[in-house]
Amino acid sequence: MASRTGSKALTCFSCQWRSFSVSYRRLADKIPPPPTTPTPAPASSSSNGTPLPTTTPGAPAAETLSGTPKPSGPLANAPRSYGKALKDFAPTPLGRPIGMSTPPKAGENTGIETRTLKQRRDDFVDYKKHLVRREQLKSKISRPYFRDWRNMQFHKGKTFLSPPRLFKADLSLYFPNLHGRTLNKGPTTDTTPVLEGRASVVTIFSSRWAENQAKSFTSPEANPVLHEALSASGGRAQLVQINVEEDALKSWIQVLFNGSLRRTVGKDNWGRYFLVRKGISDEIKEHIGLLNSKVGYTYLVDYKCRIRWAGSGNSEPEEREGLVKGVQRILDEMAGKTAAVKNSAGDALPAAEAGGKKAI
């Protein structure tokens, strides 16, 4: 009996092995799957409603997956609040235009949540977006808190020297739209409608130290010739100040002192003094050279919101002189454009009258 049972078991096992080896295709004989074409990923947005960083051809900075902009462009070697700390640095003149690659539009960079509930739900269950957001938070947390203060040792925070002449109009890049409150009592507004159609000297700062650095370019005491040019322009040139405070508590304290700010700035300039708290992303800072939050920056923006000249930190005599010459140059361009439009309109009127007489 034992021998019969053993022979049946051997037979059963041999049948199973035979069926296994015949039924399953060997690895070498398997047919490879057909190649699949990658499908483009849909446009995505971050948790605050702003598009996730993408690579733009020709842009001066690229955003990596970790959420940290990759230094590139004319300011690739300048000190930043992230990345490797520098032991020595000497600012150099801007050799290429800085700014955004697309014209600004009112309503951009507001920092206001615009996603619907469905979009928020879809983003919440999207694991890839969770990974991107996680890397962005890790990048912000890992940044040294005192890096900007430490970078002030390099020429008092001066990031770059002003270019010796204006950037060409057709090669210049754009100043981004920023959103905030002015000293006028009313709702929040955008900077683009204020800048369009005028030559604008724009200063950006976030502390008293930075404000004093920006005033070294634009104050009546430091640059009286600039204010003479602004006054003689007949409203075609202006000074715009942007006070950036991203901390919610400091921003609330700042609101308490708006009365003092109004008395200091003057009623005529209330609509050109912006208080901005949200919307200035790392990508924007990298594109316009806003690399140190403790430093004041000065930009010359033309009537099409293009950055034609820029300065940082404390001004030098030749930089103040270059700013005045730049304002006058843009005013001359605007006057030439106005004259050309009038001449074309004047040439069209006699032609229309001649055509009317011929028809009669």
C-alpha positions in Angstrom: 0.0 0.0 0.0 2.8 2.4 0.9 4.5 1.8 -2.5 1.2 2.5 -4.4 0.6 5.7 -2.4 4.2 6.8 -3.1 3.9 6.1 -6.8 0.6 8.0 -7.0 2.2 11.0 -5.3 5.2 10.9 -7.7 2.9 10.7 -10.6 0.7 13.6 -9.3 3.8 15.8 -8.8 5.2 15.0 -12.2 1.9 15.8 -13.8 1.8 19.1 -12.0 5.3 20.0 -13.0 4.6 19.0 -16.7 1.5 21.2 -16.8 3.3 24.1 -15.2 6.2 24.0 -17.6 3.8 23.8 -20.6 1.2 26.3 -19.5 3.5 29.3 -18.7 5.5 31.1 -21.3 9.2 31.4 -20.6 10.6 34.9 -19.9 12.6 34.9 -23.1 9.5 34.0 -25.2 7.3 36.8 -23.8 6.1 39.4 -26.2 7.2 42.9 -25.2 4.4 45.4 -24.6 3.8 48.0 -27.4 5.5 51.4 -26.7 3.2 54.0 -25.2 3.4 57.7 -26.2 3.6 60.1 -23.3 0.6 62.3 -22.8 1.1 65.9 -21.8 0.2 66.6 -18.2 -2.6 69.1 -17.6 -1.8 72.5 -16.2 -1.6 72.3 -12.4 -1.7 74.9 -9.7 -0.3 75.1 -6.2 -2.2 75.3 -3.0 -2.5 79.1 -3.2 -3.9 79.1 -6.7 -0.7 80.1 -8.5 0.6 77.8 -11.3 3.3 75.4 -10.4 6.7 76.3 -11.7 7.5 75.4 -15.3 10.5 75.9 -17.5 10.2 78.8 -19.9 12.6 79.1 -22.8 14.9 82.1 -22.5 13.9 82.8 -18.9 16.7 84.0 -16.6 15.9 81.5 -13.9 14.5 78.0 -13.8 12.4 76.4 -11.0 13.5 73.0 -10.0 11.2 70.2 -8.6 12.5 71.0 -5.1 10.8 74.4 -5.3 14.1 76.3 -5.2 14.9 78.5 -8.3 18.0 77.4 -10.1 20.4 80.5 -10.3 21.0 81.5 -13.9 21.1 84.6 -16.1 23.1 87.8 -15.4 22.8 87.3 -11.6 23.8 83.7 -11.4 26.8 84.4 -9.1 25.0 86.9 -6.8 24.4 85.9 -3.1 21.0 84.6 -2.2 19.0 83.5 0.8 19.3 79.9 -0.5 22.0 77.7 -2.0 25.6 77.7 -1.2 26.9 80.5 1.1 29.6 82.8 -0.5 32.8 83.8 1.1 33.5 86.7 -1.2 31.5 88.7 -3.7 32.0 91.8 -5.7 28.9 93.2 -7.6 29.2 93.7 -11.3 27.1 95.8 -13.8 24.1 94.3 -15.3 25.1 93.0 -18.7 21.7 91.7 -19.8 18.1 92.8 -19.2 16.2 91.4 -16.2 12.5 90.9 -15.7 9.6 88.7 -16.7 9.3 87.2 -20.2 5.6 88.1 -20.6 3.8 91.4 -20.3 2.1 92.0 -17.0 -1.7 91.9 -16.6 -3.9 93.3 -13.9 -5.1 90.5 -11.6 -1.9 88.5 -11.7 0.2 87.6 -8.7 -2.5 88.5 -6.2 -1.8 85.7 -3.8 -5.6 85.2 -3.5 -7.0 81.6 -3.6 -9.0 81.3 -6.9 -9.6 77.6 -7.1 -13.0 76.1 -6.9 -13.9 73.4 -4.3 -13.7 70.8 -7.0 -10.2 71.9 -8.0 -9.1 72.0 -4.4 -10.4 68.4 -3.9 -8.6 67.2 -7.1 -5.4 68.8 -5.9 -5.8 67.3 -2.4 -5.9 63.7 -3.8 -3.2 64.3 -6.4 -0.1 62.6 -5.0 2.3 64.3 -7.5 1.2 67.7 -6.3 1.7 66.6 -2.8 5.3 65.8 -3.6 5.9 69.1 -5.3 4.3 71.0 -2.4 6.4 69.0 0.1 9.6 69.9 -1.7 8.6 73.5 -1.7 8.0 73.5 2.0 11.3 71.6 2.7 13.1 74.3 0.6 11.6 77.1 2.7 12.3 75.4 6.0 15.9 74.6 5.2 16.8 78.2 4.2 19.1 79.8 6.8 17.1 82.5 8.6 20.1 85.0 8.9 21.4 84.4 5.4 20.1 87.7 4.1 21.7 89.5 7.0 25.0 87.7 6.5 25.0 88.7 2.8 24.9 92.4 3.9 28.6 92.1 4.6 29.2 92.2 0.8 29.2 95.9 -0.1 26.2 96.6 2.3 24.1 94.1 0.4 24.5 95.6 -3.0 23.5 92.8 -5.4 24.6 94.4 -8.7 25.7 97.7 -10.2 23.5 99.7 -12.5 24.0 99.3 -16.2 26.0 102.1 -17.9 23.1 102.8 -20.3 19.5 101.8 -20.8 18.5 98.4 -22.0 17.2 98.5 -25.6 13.4 98.7 -25.7 13.0 95.7 -28.0 15.2 93.5 -25.8 13.9 94.6 -22.4 11.9 92.3 -20.2 8.8 93.2 -18.1 8.1 94.3 -14.6 5.6 92.0 -13.0 2.2 93.0 -11.8 2.0 93.3 -8.0 -1.2 93.5 -6.0 -1.7 95.4 -2.7 -3.2 98.4 -1.0 -2.3 102.0 -1.6 -2.5 104.7 1.0 -5.8 105.8 -0.5 -8.7 104.4 1.5 -10.2 101.7 -0.7 -9.9 98.2 -2.1 -6.7 96.5 -3.2 -5.4 97.4 -6.6 -2.7 96.4 -9.1 0.5 98.2 -10.1 0.2 97.6 -13.9 -2.5 100.3 -14.5 -0.4 102.8 -12.6 2.7 102.0 -14.6 1.3 101.9 -18.1 1.7 104.9 -20.2 4.3 106.6 -18.0 8.0 106.6 -17.2 8.1 105.2 -13.7 10.9 105.1 -11.1 9.9 102.1 -8.9 11.5 101.4 -5.6 10.9 98.1 -3.7 11.9 97.7 0.0 10.7 95.9 3.1 12.5 97.6 6.0 13.7 101.0 7.1 17.3 100.1 6.1 16.2 99.1 2.6 14.0 102.2 2.3 17.0 104.4 3.1 19.0 102.6 0.4 16.2 103.2 -2.2 16.0 106.8 -1.1 19.7 107.2 -1.9 18.6 107.0 -5.5 15.3 108.9 -5.4 15.1 111.3 -2.5 15.1 115.1 -3.2 18.2 115.4 -1.0 20.2 112.7 -2.7 19.0 113.3 -6.3 17.4 116.7 -6.7 17.9 116.6 -10.5 15.6 113.6 -10.7 12.8 115.4 -9.0 13.3 118.3 -11.3 12.9 116.0 -14.2 9.8 114.4 -12.7 8.2 117.8 -12.0 9.0 119.1 -15.5 7.5 116.0 -17.2 3.9 117.2 -16.8 2.7 113.9 -15.2 4.4 111.7 -17.8 7.0 110.5 -15.2 6.4 109.4 -11.7 7.9 107.8 -8.6 6.2 104.6 -7.4 7.1 103.1 -4.0 6.3 99.4 -3.1 6.6 98.4 0.6 6.7 94.6 0.8 5.9 92.9 4.2 5.1 89.2 3.9 4.7 88.6 7.6 1.1 88.9 8.7 1.7 90.3 12.1 4.1 93.0 10.9 1.7 93.8 8.1 -1.1 94.4 10.6 1.2 96.6 12.7 2.1 98.5 9.6 -1.6 99.3 9.0 -1.8 100.9 12.4 0.8 103.5 11.2 -0.8 104.3 7.9 -1.6 107.8 9.2 2.0 108.5 9.8 2.9 107.1 6.3 0.3 109.4 4.7 1.7 112.5 6.3 5.3 111.5 5.3 4.5 110.6 1.7 2.1 113.4 0.9 -1.5 113.3 -0.4 -0.4 113.5 -4.1 1.6 110.3 -3.8 -0.9 108.2 -1.8 -2.1 106.3 -5.0 1.6 105.5 -5.9 2.6 104.0 -2.5 1.7 100.3 -2.4 1.6 98.0 0.6 2.1 94.4 -0.7 2.0 91.3 1.4 1.4 88.4 -1.0 2.1 87.3 -4.6 5.8 87.9 -4.9 7.0 84.4 -5.5 10.6 83.1 -5.5 10.4 82.9 -9.3 9.5 86.6 -9.6 12.3 87.6 -7.2 14.8 85.6 -9.2 13.7 87.2 -12.5 13.8 90.8 -11.4 16.9 90.5 -9.2 15.1 90.9 -5.9 17.6 88.5 -4.1 17.9 90.0 -0.7 14.9 91.0 1.4 16.9 93.4 3.5 18.1 95.5 0.5 16.4 98.2 -1.4 16.0 98.0 -5.2 15.3 100.7 -7.7 13.9 100.1 -11.2 13.3 102.4 -14.2 10.1 101.1 -16.0 9.0 102.6 -19.3 5.5 103.2 -20.6 5.1 99.5 -21.6 6.1 98.2 -18.2 9.5 97.1 -19.4 12.5 97.3 -17.1 15.0 99.6 -18.8 17.4 100.1 -15.9 17.9 98.8 -12.4 19.9 99.6 -9.2 20.4 98.0 -5.8 21.6 98.9 -2.4 23.2 102.3 -1.8 23.6 104.5 -4.9 26.8 105.7 -6.4 27.1 109.2 -8.1 27.3 107.7 -11.6 24.3 105.5 -10.9 22.2 108.6 -9.8 23.3 110.4 -13.0 22.4 107.3 -15.1 19.0 107.2 -13.6 18.3 110.8 -14.5 19.5 110.3 -18.0 17.4 107.2 -18.4 14.2 109.1 -17.3 15.0 111.8 -19.9 15.6 109.2 -22.6 12.3 107.5 -22.0 10.5 110.8 -22.0 12.1 111.6 -25.3 11.0 108.2 -26.7 7.4 109.0 -25.5 7.5 112.4 -27.1 8.8 111.0 -30.4 6.1 108.3 -30.4 3.4 111.0 -29.8 4.8 113.2 -32.6 4.8 110.2 -35.0 1.1 109.4 -34.2 0.2 113.0 -34.8 2.0 113.1 -38.1 0.4 109.9 -39.3 -3.0 111.3 -38.3 -2.3 114.6 -40.1 -1.3 112.8 -43.3 -4.4 110.6 -43.2 -6.7 113.7 -42.9 -5.8 115.4 -46.2 -5.9 112.0 -48.0 -9.5 111.5 -46.7 -10.5 115.0 -47.7 -9.0 114.5 -51.2 -10.9 111.2 -51.5 -14.1 112.9 -50.5 -13.7 115.7 -53.1 -13.0 113.2 -55.8 -16.1 111.3 -55.0 -18.2 114.5 -55.2 
